[in-house]
Amino acid sequence: MFTSWDIPPALKSPNVCCFVIGESVSFFGSWMTQIALVWMVYQITNSVMLVGIVGFTNQFMGLIITPLVGVYLDRWNLRYVLLTTQLVSILLSSTLTFLTINSHITVTWIIIIGIMQGTVKAFDLPARLVTHILHQEKLM
């Protein structure tokens, strides 16, 4: 049964493999951050309501901004958009780490960082999809 299993043609391309691996690592890191934020709020406050608010704020910005982002992505250089979103994401994660290590972390900071991360994700994901789709159209 398993002897006739072949690798799909798309996975034979080094570019697609790099894309899948990179997206997997990025996605895993984003969800680790999301879960860590929610866990930290619960550890600080023991409040289920604040846990819900933090989870909501991280996703809310993406819901609001994403439909508008496509207009800007058509006008901007996608490479620079992706570089900027990754740099801002690193900066936000570093800020969260610095505040936590120095015991200055509060729920307010967590909500602010969550809103900013949601905004970054709202630009990052559509830019990645547009880049990938445009690349596929050039191949056809």
Phi and psi restraints in degrees (value plus and minus 20) as a CYANA .aco file:
   2 PHE   PHI    -109.7   -69.7
   2 PHE   PSI     -26.4    13.6
   3 THR   PHI     -93.5   -53.5
   3 THR   PSI     -42.8    -2.8
   4 SER   PHI    -114.6   -74.6
   4 SER   PSI     -10.6    29.4
   5 TRP   PHI     -94.7   -54.7
   5 TRP   PSI     103.3   143.3
   6 ASP   PHI    -133.5   -93.5
   6 ASP   PSI     134.5   174.5
   7 ILE   PHI     -95.3   -55.3
   7 ILE   PSI     111.8   151.8
   8 PRO   PHI     -78.6   -38.6
   8 PRO   PSI     126.8   166.8
   9 PRO   PHI     -76.9   -36.9
   9 PRO   PSI     -54.3   -14.3
  10 ALA   PHI     -83.9   -43.9
  10 ALA   PSI     -55.1   -15.1
  11 LEU   PHI     -97.2   -57.2
  11 LEU   PSI     -27.1    12.9
  12 LYS   PHI    -100.1   -60.1
  12 LYS   PSI     -35.5     4.5
  13 SER   PHI    -101.5   -61.5
  13 SER   PSI     107.6   147.6
  14 PRO   PHI     -81.3   -41.3
  14 PRO   PSI     -55.1   -15.1
  15 ASN   PHI     -84.6   -44.6
  15 ASN   PSI     -62.7   -22.7
  16 VAL   PHI     -86.8   -46.8
  16 VAL   PSI     -60.5   -20.5
  17 CYS   PHI     -82.0   -42.0
  17 CYS   PSI     -64.5   -24.5
  18 CYS   PHI     -82.7   -42.7
  18 CYS   PSI     -60.8   -20.8
  19 PHE   PHI     -82.3   -42.3
  19 PHE   PSI     -66.5   -26.5
  20 VAL   PHI     -84.8   -44.8
  20 VAL   PSI     -63.6   -23.6
  21 ILE   PHI     -85.4   -45.4
  21 ILE   PSI     -65.7   -25.7
  22 GLY   PHI     -82.8   -42.8
  22 GLY   PSI     -63.6   -23.6
  23 GLU   PHI     -84.6   -44.6
  23 GLU   PSI     -57.8   -17.8
  24 SER   PHI     -84.2   -44.2
  24 SER   PSI     -65.5   -25.5
  25 VAL   PHI     -84.1   -44.1
  25 VAL   PSI     -64.1   -24.1
  26 SER   PHI     -82.9   -42.9
  26 SER   PSI     -65.0   -25.0
  27 PHE   PHI     -83.1   -43.1
  27 PHE   PSI     -63.8   -23.8
  28 PHE   PHI     -81.3   -41.3
  28 PHE   PSI     -63.7   -23.7
  29 GLY   PHI     -84.9   -44.9
  29 GLY   PSI     -59.7   -19.7
  30 SER   PHI     -83.8   -43.8
  30 SER   PSI     -62.2   -22.2
  31 TRP   PHI     -92.8   -52.8
  31 TRP   PSI     -52.1   -12.1
  32 MET   PHI     -82.5   -42.5
  32 MET   PSI     -61.6   -21.6
  33 THR   PHI     -84.3   -44.3
  33 THR   PSI     -64.5   -24.5
  34 GLN   PHI     -79.1   -39.1
  34 GLN   PSI     -66.8   -26.8
  35 ILE   PHI     -87.8   -47.8
  35 ILE   PSI     -59.0   -19.0
  36 ALA   PHI     -83.5   -43.5
  36 ALA   PSI     -60.0   -20.0
  37 LEU   PHI     -81.8   -41.8
  37 LEU   PSI     -66.7   -26.7
  38 VAL   PHI     -85.0   -45.0
  38 VAL   PSI     -62.9   -22.9
  39 TRP   PHI     -82.5   -42.5
  39 TRP   PSI     -61.7   -21.7
  40 MET   PHI     -83.8   -43.8
  40 MET   PSI     -61.6   -21.6
  41 VAL   PHI     -82.1   -42.1
  41 VAL   PSI     -62.2   -22.2
  42 TYR   PHI     -86.3   -46.3
  42 TYR   PSI     -58.3   -18.3
  43 GLN   PHI     -86.5   -46.5
  43 GLN   PSI     -56.3   -16.3
  44 ILE   PHI     -95.3   -55.3
  44 ILE   PSI     -62.7   -22.7
  45 THR   PHI    -133.1   -93.1
  45 THR   PSI     -41.5    -1.5
  46 ASN   PHI      35.6    75.6
  46 ASN   PSI       9.4    49.4
  47 SER   PHI    -131.2   -91.2
  47 SER   PSI      98.4   138.4
  48 VAL   PHI     -88.6   -48.6
  48 VAL   PSI     -54.4   -14.4
  49 MET   PHI     -83.5   -43.5
  49 MET   PSI     -63.3   -23.3
  50 LEU   PHI     -87.7   -47.7
  50 LEU   PSI     -52.7   -12.7
  51 VAL   PHI     -81.6   -41.6
  51 VAL   PSI     -63.6   -23.6
  52 GLY   PHI     -84.9   -44.9
  52 GLY   PSI     -59.8   -19.8
  53 ILE   PHI     -84.4   -44.4
  53 ILE   PSI     -63.7   -23.7
  54 VAL   PHI     -84.6   -44.6
  54 VAL   PSI     -64.5   -24.5
  55 GLY   PHI     -82.0   -42.0
  55 GLY   PSI     -58.4   -18.4
  56 PHE   PHI     -87.9   -47.9
  56 PHE   PSI     -64.7   -24.7
  57 THR   PHI     -84.3   -44.3
  57 THR   PSI     -53.3   -13.3
  58 ASN   PHI     -87.4   -47.4
  58 ASN   PSI     -54.7   -14.7
  59 GLN   PHI    -111.8   -71.8
  59 GLN   PSI     -46.2    -6.2
  60 PHE   PHI     -82.1   -42.1
  60 PHE   PSI     -64.1   -24.1
  61 MET   PHI     -82.6   -42.6
  61 MET   PSI     -59.0   -19.0
  62 GLY   PHI     -83.3   -43.3
  62 GLY   PSI     -57.6   -17.6
  63 LEU   PHI     -85.7   -45.7
  63 LEU   PSI     -58.7   -18.7
  64 ILE   PHI    -100.0   -60.0
  64 ILE   PSI     -64.5   -24.5
  65 ILE   PHI    -105.2   -65.2
  65 ILE   PSI     -53.5   -13.5
  66 THR   PHI     -72.6   -32.6
  66 THR   PSI     -62.7   -22.7
  67 PRO   PHI     -82.3   -42.3
  67 PRO   PSI     -46.5    -6.5
  68 LEU   PHI    -106.6   -66.6
  68 LEU   PSI     -39.9     0.1
  69 VAL   PHI     -85.8   -45.8
  69 VAL   PSI     -55.9   -15.9
  70 GLY   PHI     -75.7   -35.7
  70 GLY   PSI     -55.5   -15.5
  71 VAL   PHI     -81.8   -41.8
  71 VAL   PSI     -62.5   -22.5
  72 TYR   PHI     -94.6   -54.6
  72 TYR   PSI     -55.8   -15.8
  73 LEU   PHI     -84.7   -44.7
  73 LEU   PSI     -48.5    -8.5
  74 ASP   PHI     -87.5   -47.5
  74 ASP   PSI     -43.8    -3.8
  75 ARG   PHI    -121.6   -81.6
  75 ARG   PSI     -38.1     1.9
  76 TRP   PHI    -121.9   -81.9
  76 TRP   PSI     139.7   179.7
  77 ASN   PHI     -94.4   -54.4
  77 ASN   PSI      96.9   136.9
  78 LEU   PHI     -85.0   -45.0
  78 LEU   PSI     -51.1   -11.1
  79 ARG   PHI     -83.4   -43.4
  79 ARG   PSI     -63.5   -23.5
  80 TYR   PHI     -89.6   -49.6
  80 TYR   PSI     -54.1   -14.1
  81 VAL   PHI     -83.2   -43.2
  81 VAL   PSI     -66.2   -26.2
  82 LEU   PHI     -85.9   -45.9
  82 LEU   PSI     -60.9   -20.9
  83 LEU   PHI     -83.0   -43.0
  83 LEU   PSI     -62.4   -22.4
  84 THR   PHI     -85.1   -45.1
  84 THR   PSI     -64.2   -24.2
  85 THR   PHI     -83.8   -43.8
  85 THR   PSI     -58.8   -18.8
  86 GLN   PHI     -88.6   -48.6
  86 GLN   PSI     -60.2   -20.2
  87 LEU   PHI     -85.2   -45.2
  87 LEU   PSI     -61.8   -21.8
  88 VAL   PHI     -86.0   -46.0
  88 VAL   PSI     -58.5   -18.5
  89 SER   PHI     -83.2   -43.2
  89 SER   PSI     -62.0   -22.0
  90 ILE   PHI     -83.1   -43.1
  90 ILE   PSI     -62.7   -22.7
  91 LEU   PHI     -82.0   -42.0
  91 LEU   PSI     -63.1   -23.1
  92 LEU   PHI     -85.6   -45.6
  92 LEU   PSI     -62.8   -22.8
  93 SER   PHI     -85.2   -45.2
  93 SER   PSI     -58.2   -18.2
  94 SER   PHI     -85.9   -45.9
  94 SER   PSI     -60.1   -20.1
  95 THR   PHI     -82.3   -42.3
  95 THR   PSI     -64.6   -24.6
  96 LEU   PHI     -80.6   -40.6
  96 LEU   PSI     -62.4   -22.4
  97 THR   PHI     -83.9   -43.9
  97 THR   PSI     -66.3   -26.3
  98 PHE   PHI     -80.6   -40.6
  98 PHE   PSI     -66.2   -26.2
  99 LEU   PHI     -84.1   -44.1
  99 LEU   PSI     -57.5   -17.5
 100 THR   PHI     -90.0   -50.0
 100 THR   PSI     -66.0   -26.0
 101 ILE   PHI     -82.9   -42.9
 101 ILE   PSI     -57.2   -17.2
 102 ASN   PHI    -108.2   -68.2
 102 ASN   PSI     -12.5    27.5
 103 SER   PHI      39.5    79.5
 103 SER   PSI      13.0    53.0
 104 HIS   PHI    -125.5   -85.5
 104 HIS   PSI     -12.3    27.7
 105 ILE   PHI     -95.1   -55.1
 105 ILE   PSI     113.9   153.9
 106 THR   PHI    -152.6  -112.6
 106 THR   PSI     148.0   188.0
 107 VAL   PHI     -83.2   -43.2
 107 VAL   PSI     -55.2   -15.2
 108 THR   PHI     -81.0   -41.0
 108 THR   PSI     -65.4   -25.4
 109 TRP   PHI     -82.7   -42.7
 109 TRP   PSI     -60.2   -20.2
 110 ILE   PHI     -84.1   -44.1
 110 ILE   PSI     -60.6   -20.6
 111 ILE   PHI     -86.1   -46.1
 111 ILE   PSI     -62.9   -22.9
 112 ILE   PHI     -82.7   -42.7
 112 ILE   PSI     -66.6   -26.6
 113 ILE   PHI     -84.7   -44.7
 113 ILE   PSI     -58.0   -18.0
 114 GLY   PHI     -83.3   -43.3
 114 GLY   PSI     -61.7   -21.7
 115 ILE   PHI     -83.3   -43.3
 115 ILE   PSI     -63.9   -23.9
 116 MET   PHI     -85.2   -45.2
 116 MET   PSI     -60.4   -20.4
 117 GLN   PHI     -85.1   -45.1
 117 GLN   PSI     -57.8   -17.8
 118 GLY   PHI     -82.6   -42.6
 118 GLY   PSI     -58.1   -18.1
 119 THR   PHI     -86.6   -46.6
 119 THR   PSI     -62.3   -22.3
 120 VAL   PHI     -82.4   -42.4
 120 VAL   PSI     -64.4   -24.4
 121 LYS   PHI     -82.7   -42.7
 121 LYS   PSI     -52.9   -12.9
 122 ALA   PHI     -84.6   -44.6
 122 ALA   PSI     -48.5    -8.5
 123 PHE   PHI    -110.0   -70.0
 123 PHE   PSI     -55.7   -15.7
 124 ASP   PHI     -88.8   -48.8
 124 ASP   PSI     -72.0   -32.0
 125 LEU   PHI     -83.3   -43.3
 125 LEU   PSI     -68.5   -28.5
 126 PRO   PHI     -82.2   -42.2
 126 PRO   PSI     -55.5   -15.5
 127 ALA   PHI     -84.7   -44.7
 127 ALA   PSI     -58.9   -18.9
 128 ARG   PHI     -85.6   -45.6
 128 ARG   PSI     -62.8   -22.8
 129 LEU   PHI     -87.0   -47.0
 129 LEU   PSI     -62.4   -22.4
 130 VAL   PHI     -83.5   -43.5
 130 VAL   PSI     -62.8   -22.8
 131 THR   PHI     -80.7   -40.7
 131 THR   PSI     -64.7   -24.7
 132 HIS   PHI     -86.9   -46.9
 132 HIS   PSI     -62.1   -22.1
 133 ILE   PHI     -87.5   -47.5
 133 ILE   PSI     -63.3   -23.3
 134 LEU   PHI     -82.3   -42.3
 134 LEU   PSI     -58.1   -18.1
 135 HIS   PHI     -84.2   -44.2
 135 HIS   PSI     -61.0   -21.0
 136 GLN   PHI     -85.3   -45.3
 136 GLN   PSI     -58.5   -18.5
 137 GLU   PHI     -85.9   -45.9
 137 GLU   PSI     -54.1   -14.1
 138 LYS   PHI     -87.6   -47.6
 138 LYS   PSI     -48.8    -8.8
 139 LEU   PHI     -94.5   -54.5
 139 LEU   PSI     -45.0    -5.0
